[in-house]
Amino acid sequence: MRVLGVDPGLTRCGVGVVEGVPGRPLTMLGVGVVRTPVDAELGRRLVAIEQGIEAWLDEHRPEFVAVERVFSQHNVRTVMGTAQASAVAMLCAARRGIPVALHTPSEVKAAVTGSGRADKAQVGAMVTRLLRLSAPPRPADAADALALAICHIWRAPAQNRLQQAVALHTSKGRTG
């Protein structure tokens, strides 16, 4: 399974591609950050994020895109920018027919570190260890994108089984 993880943000949008299956060593195929100038007009920033994500999709051809689910923060302006960058990532994937999964920050932290309350340093350290890297990816947005991809690889099989079971149960309820 090849997953593009996206840690959305208007100024720094972390991106990372991980390949593997649960229970086996994972491989990082790429990591980086799509950056936009703080002083640029919003529309231009969103286009720059789109172009950056499209380039990653072209280069790495992921089977899935995992995006951090936007959660409520105190700063509404920050939430709006994050939500807009998240929507761009989802749109790019949907346009290509690539399934998108949303994972909360606590889900990602729990999957990678064992604790949903882990800090950025702990996430970076575990990503480094799990992917056998020589140093944590910088900035933290890049490490977070890899963590999203890892989380999806590890959680997707169980989520898929649950979705299939619910769909089967729902279809039997309609016919009976």
C-alpha positions in Angstrom: 0.0 0.0 0.0 1.4 3.4 -1.0 0.0 6.4 0.9 0.5 10.1 0.6 0.1 11.8 4.0 -0.9 15.5 4.0 -0.5 17.7 7.1 -2.5 20.7 5.8 -1.5 24.3 6.3 -1.5 27.5 4.3 2.1 28.4 5.0 3.6 24.9 5.3 1.7 21.9 4.0 3.6 18.8 5.0 3.6 15.9 2.5 5.1 12.4 2.8 4.8 9.1 1.0 5.1 5.8 2.8 4.8 2.3 1.3 4.2 -0.9 3.2 1.8 -3.2 4.9 0.9 -3.8 8.5 3.4 -6.0 10.4 6.3 -5.4 7.9 8.9 -2.7 7.8 7.7 0.5 6.1 9.6 2.5 3.5 9.6 6.3 3.1 9.5 7.2 -0.6 9.6 11.0 -0.2 9.0 13.8 2.3 8.7 17.5 2.0 6.7 20.7 2.5 4.7 22.7 0.0 5.3 26.3 1.1 3.4 29.5 0.3 4.3 33.1 1.1 2.4 34.5 4.0 1.9 37.8 2.2 0.4 36.3 -1.0 -3.3 36.5 -1.8 -5.3 33.6 -0.5 -6.4 32.3 -3.9 -2.7 32.3 -5.1 -1.7 30.4 -2.0 -4.4 27.7 -2.6 -3.3 27.3 -6.2 0.3 26.9 -5.1 -0.8 24.2 -2.7 -2.8 22.5 -5.4 0.2 22.6 -7.8 2.5 21.2 -5.1 0.2 18.3 -4.2 -0.5 17.5 -7.9 3.3 17.3 -8.4 3.5 14.8 -5.5 0.6 12.8 -6.9 2.3 12.7 -10.3 5.6 11.6 -8.9 4.6 9.0 -6.4 1.2 7.7 -7.7 -0.2 6.8 -4.2 -3.1 4.4 -3.8 -4.5 6.4 -0.9 -4.3 10.0 0.5 -4.4 10.4 4.2 -5.2 14.0 5.4 -5.2 15.3 9.0 -8.8 16.0 10.0 -9.2 19.6 10.9 -10.1 20.1 14.5 -11.4 23.1 16.5 -8.7 25.4 17.6 -8.9 28.7 19.5 -7.7 30.7 16.5 -10.5 30.6 13.9 -8.2 32.2 11.2 -5.8 29.3 11.6 -8.6 26.7 11.4 -9.9 28.3 8.2 -6.5 28.2 6.5 -5.9 24.6 7.6 -9.4 23.6 6.4 -8.8 25.3 3.0 -5.5 23.5 2.5 -7.1 20.2 3.6 -9.9 20.7 1.0 -7.4 21.3 -1.7 -5.6 18.0 -0.9 -8.9 16.2 -0.9 -10.0 17.7 -4.2 -6.7 16.8 -5.9 -7.1 13.2 -4.8 -10.8 13.0 -5.6 -10.1 14.4 -9.1 -7.9 11.4 -9.7 -10.2 8.9 -8.1 -7.8 8.3 -5.2 -9.6 7.4 -1.9 -9.1 9.9 0.9 -9.0 9.1 4.6 -9.2 11.6 7.4 -7.4 11.0 10.6 -7.5 13.1 13.8 -4.3 14.3 15.3 -4.9 12.1 18.4 -5.5 9.0 16.2 -2.2 9.6 14.4 -0.3 10.2 17.6 -1.8 7.0 19.2 -1.0 4.9 16.1 2.6 6.1 15.8 3.6 6.6 19.5 1.0 4.6 21.5 -0.3 7.8 23.1 -2.9 10.2 21.7 -1.3 12.9 23.8 2.3 12.6 22.4 4.1 15.9 21.5 5.7 16.8 18.2 9.1 15.6 19.3 7.8 12.2 20.3 6.0 11.8 16.9 9.2 12.9 15.0 11.3 10.4 17.0 8.9 7.5 16.3 8.6 8.4 12.6 12.4 8.4 12.5 12.6 5.0 14.1 9.7 3.4 12.2 11.1 4.5 8.8 14.7 3.8 9.8 15.8 7.4 9.1 19.0 9.0 10.2 17.3 12.1 11.6 13.7 13.3 12.1 12.2 15.0 9.1 12.2 18.8 9.3 10.1 20.8 9.7 7.6 19.0 12.0 4.9 19.3 9.3 6.9 16.9 7.2 7.2 14.4 10.0 3.5 14.8 10.7 2.7 14.0 7.1 4.7 10.7 7.3 2.9 9.9 10.6 -0.4 10.3 8.8 0.7 7.9 6.1 1.9 5.4 8.7 -1.3 5.7 10.6 -3.3 5.0 7.5 -1.3 1.9 6.5 -1.7 0.4 9.9 -5.4 1.3 10.5 -6.9 1.0 7.0 -7.3 -2.8 6.9 -9.3 -2.8 10.2 -11.3 0.2 9.0 -12.1 -1.5 5.7 -13.3 -4.6 7.5 -15.5 -2.6 9.7 -17.0 -0.6 6.8 -17.6 -3.9 4.9 -19.4 -5.4 7.9 -21.5 -2.3 8.4 -22.4 -2.3 4.6 -23.3 -6.0 4.8 -25.4 -5.5 7.9 -27.2 -2.5 6.3 -27.9 -4.3 3.1 -29.4 -7.3 4.9 -31.6 -5.0 7.0 -33.0 -3.4 3.8 -33.9 -6.8 2.2 -35.3 -8.5 5.2 
